[in-house]
């Protein structure tokens, strides 16, 4: 019984570690030359804004007209 519980806990810990590593970051390049790193894919809104979560975990928005390009940051 203890062995089954130990295996279950180990599987949950391993799965949690793997899901934490699969989040993709994106680089938002603006028309004024800034580059903003977003945690996860930025979301378009019907209001003309682009919503994203910055590298510090804070939700932000900016005008889509200020965005030159959005690119996925390759994983190492």
N, C-alpha and C positions, 0 to 999 in steps of 0.2 A: 504494500500500500504506500509506504514512504517513497519507494522507488518511482512509482507512477506519479506521485505528487511532485517529486523533484524533477522528473522529465517534463511535466506540464509547465512548471515554473520556468525551467530553462528554455522551453520553446517560446513562451510568452516574452521573455527577456530578449531572446534572439530576434524575434519578429519585431519587437519595438525598436531595437537598434537598427534593423534594416529599413523600416519605414521612415525613420528620422533622416536617413541618408539619401532618400529618393527625391527630396524637395528640390525643384529646379529654380535657379535664380535667373533673372533677366536684367539686361542693361538697357536703360531708357536714355537715349541720346537726344538732347534738346537742341532747338535751333540756335540757342546762344552758346553752345559748346559744352554744356555741362553733361556729365554722365551720372545717372542715378541708378543704384543697384536695388532691384526689387526682389523681395522674397516671394516666389511664386509668380504666376503669370498675371500681368496687369489686366484689369477688366474695363472694357468700354462701357460708358453709361450713355443713355439717350440724351442727357443734358449737355453733351459736348465735353465731358470731363473723363479723364482716365484715372481710375482708382488703382492703388497699389499699396503694398505693405513694404515699408523701407527696411533697410538692414538692421535697424534697431527695434523692429516689430511694431512700429507706429503706422497706422493707416493714414495715407495721404491721398490727395487728388491734385490734378493739374489739368490745364486746358489741353485738349487733344491737338489743337492748332500749334502748340508750343513744342510738340514732339516731332523730331525728325525721323527717328528710327527706333525700333525695339528689337533687340536680339537676345537669343538665349545664350547664357554663359555656359560653355562646355565644362563638364565635370572632369576632374583630374583622376 
